[in-house]
């Protein structure tokens, strides 16, 4: 039995008999996550929505910022969501987005990429980069400071953030990426490390659920053997060495733990300013899920995340 702190253990017991997303199916899985995460809008946060046009659009984008900072230009954190490329929505991630905006004093920009299986790899990467590039070029119209930005993401959203860095380097994004925060990232879709077997039964994220999500999003084996889909195995040391300062937080009880750890080690060996920390007693999605995100460890991780992001966005070089 693997240790979970009291918050995580209580949540795990409460959901033990609930069907997993791969058992529910796509539509019911999306509904279940929204119900689990439902909350009233925070009174101190302003949420705006707009559409980004383009080859992959129109794409819905949500911007979350403190109401006290509405009238002044502020830096931005470009946040890409998890949910297995399938389940995420602005409503499901509102608690995390609001908390991040409040703690950092930045605007959190959330692109709602088209989920799988409506679209499949690599469409979502192209769509998300299209939004990132658009927001950089038009950010001042929305009181966003875009010369230096940060990226963040959780689970497959962290996988997406890694892809955005690759694409930004390749395509010369007209902005500096000052920092990236990755929460329990997916870094490999073509092979499984030991933690997949150790934590195959979760809690919350099951190995079978990840298999279902990967095959739904990237059905072709040859597509999974690419730097975008599996950066841990296929991204070159040269590209890795050009990554921005990176902070990786891992869940100790999580099928994805080992691939996040090894990816962090690769970044460090490539000379990147990369910090890798494992949150003991925490399951997958511990900074997102309402039932556990107020645990002492989750709060401490959010404190440190905000500190790292603020230092990168607000401190002079």
N, C-alpha and C positions, 0 to 999 in steps of 0.2 A: 504494500500500500504506500503510495507516495504522499508526502506531507502537503496538506493544504491548510492555509491559515483559517481561523474560524469563519471569516466572511466567505471565503471560497468554499470551505467545506459545507457550510449551510446552503449556499446556492447550488452546489453540486447535488446535495441530497434532495433539494426541491425539484430539480429537473431530471432526476435519475430515470423516471418512467416516461419522460416526454420523448416523442419520436425525433430523430435527427433530421436535418434538412434533406439529406438524400432519400430518407424514407417518406418525408412529407411531399416531396416534389417541389418544383420551382415556384409556382404561384403560392401555395400554402406556406412554403418556407419563407418567402418574402413577407407574407402577412404575419407570420409568427414572430419574426425579428422586429417588425414595427410595433406589434402589440407589446413585446418584451421591453422595448425602449421608449414607449410612449410617455411623454411628459408635457406639461404646459410650457409655453415659451417663457424664457427668462426675462424679467422686467427691465434688466439693465443692459440687454443686448438688442441691437438692431439687426434684423435679417432682411437682406435685399436679394431679389432674383432678377436675372436677365438672361438673354439668349445670345450665344456666340454663333455667328454665321460661319459658313465655310464648307469645304468639301465633305466633311464628316458630320456637319451640323444640319439644322440648328441644334446646339447643345445647351441644356439648362445649366446655369451656374448660380450658386448661392454664395453670397458674401456675408459673413458674420463679423460684427465688430462691436466694441463697447459703445453704448449710446453717448457716453461722455466724450467720445473722440470723433463724433460724426462729422464735425465741421472742419477738421484739420486733416491734412495728408498724413497717413501712417503706413509703416511697412506692411508687407503681406507675407503670410504663410500659405503656400499652395498645398492643399491637403487632399490626398487621394485615398478613397475609402476601401476598406476590406469588404467582407461578405462573399468571398470566393468568386469574384468577378460576376456574381449572379444575384446576390441578395441585398446589396446596399441601397440606401436611399437617404436623402437629406434628413428626413424625419428620424430614421434609425440612428443617425450619427449626431443629431442635434446636441445631446448632452456633452459629448466630447468636444465638438466644435465651439460651443459656447464657452466651455471651461478654458479651452486653449486661447480663445480671443481675450477672455477676461484676465488670464494669468500673464499673457505676453504683452497686452496693449497693442496688438497687431490686428489687422484684418485677416480673417481666415477665408480663403477662396476655395470653394468646394465644387469641382466639376462633376456633374452627374453623368458619367459616361454610360453609353447604352449597354445594358447587362447582356451576358450570355444567357440563353442561346440565341437571342434575337440577332446579335452580331458575335463574331468569333475572332480569335487572334488572327492578325495583329490590329484589327480595326480599333479596338479600345485604346491602344497605345497611340495610334495616329490621331484619334479624336481628342485624347487628353492633351497631347502635345499641341494640337491646333488651338485648344483653349489657352494653354500656358503662353504660347506665343502671342495670341490675341490680347490677353490681359497685360502682358508686358508692354505691348505697343499702344494700348489704349487705357492703361491703368490710371494715368493722371486724370482722365475724365471721371473717374470714380474715387478720387481722393486716395489713390494708392501710390506709395513710393516704390518704384519698380527698378531702380538702378541696381539694388542688391536685395535678393529675396531669399526665403528659406523654403525648403520642401519638407513635408512630413507625410506619413501614411502608416496604416496598420495592416498587418497580414498581407493579403494580396494588394492592398493599397500601398504598402511598403515596397512590394514587388514592382508596382507601377512607378513609384518614386525613383527606384533604381533605374528603371527604363527611361524616365524623363531625363535623368542625368546623362545617360548614354546618348540620347537623341539631342540633348542640348549641346553636348560636346561635338557631335558629328555635324550639327546644323548651325552652329554658332548662334545660339540664343542670345539676343541683345540685352543680357542682364547677367550679373554675377550671382551664382548660387552660393550664398555665404555659409549655409549649414543645412544638413538634412538629419531629421530624426526618424528612425525606423522602429516601429513597435512590432515585435515578433514577426519578422518578415518571412515571406515565401522567397526563396532564392534559387530553388531548383525544381523543375517540373518533370524531369526525365529520370531522376533516380531518388531513392529514399535513403536517408541516413538512419542510424540506430534508434533515434528517439521516435521515429514512426512506429516501430514495433513496441518500444517501451511504453508509449502512451497511446497505443492504437485505440483504446476505449475511452479516450478523453481524460477528464470530463469536458463537456461542451463541444469541443472539436474532436471528431473521430477520424481515424485514418481513412475509413471508408468514405466519409464525407469529402475529404480532400481529394480522394481518387475520383469521385463523381464530379467534383467541381473542375478538376484539371481536365478531365476528358470532355466535359461539356464546353469548356473555354478553348482548349487546344486539342482538338481530336486527333490531329495528325502527329505521329511520332517524330517525323523530321522537323516539324515546327518547334517541338519541345527541346530539340538539340540545337538551340541558337542562343546567342548572348542575351537577347531580349527576354526570352522565355526562361532560360536557365543561366543567369549570370554567374552563379557559383562555379559551374563547370566550364562555361564557354566564353566568359568575358576575359579578354587578354589582360595581362599584368600592366601593359602600357596604358590601357584605358582606365583600369582601376587606379593607377597611380595619379590620375588627373581628377579623381573624385574630390568633392569639397569635404571639409571637416564633417564627420559623421558620428552620430550617437545612436547606438543600437540597444534597445531594451528587449530582453527575452523573458518569456514565461518559463518557470522551472518545470511545470507540468504541462507539456505541450508537444504534440508530434513535430512541430516546426522548430523546436529548440536547437537541435544540432546543426541544421542548415544555416540558421542565423548566426550561430557561434562560429562556424567555419568560414562563413562569408566575412564576418568581422575580422577574423584572423588573416584572411587574404588581404583585406584592406590595410591592416596594420603592416603586414610584410611588404606591401607595395609602397609604404612610406606615407600613407594617409593618416591624418590626425583623427583616428577612429577610437572611440570608447565603446566597449561592449560590457553590458551588465545584465546579470540574470536575476530576476525578481523571484525570490524564494517564496514558496507557498502559494504561487499564483498560477491560475489556469490561463489558457488562451483567451484573448480579448479582455484582459483584466482592467485596462484603462478605458474600455468602452462600455461594458455591460453595467447597467444601472444597479444590478444586484450586488456587484462587487467593487465598483470603481471608487467607493468611499472607504475601502480598506486602508489601513495606515500605509501599506506598501504602495498601493496604487496612488495615493495622494502624494507620497514622497517622489515617485517616478514622475508625476505630472509637475511637481515643483521643480525638479531638476530639468525636465524637458523645457519648461518655460524659461528657466534661467539660461540654459544653453542657447535657446532661440533669441532671447532678449539680448544676450551678449553679442550674438552675431549680427543682429539687425540694428541695434541702437548704439553700439559702441564704435568709436572711430577705429579704423584699421591701425 
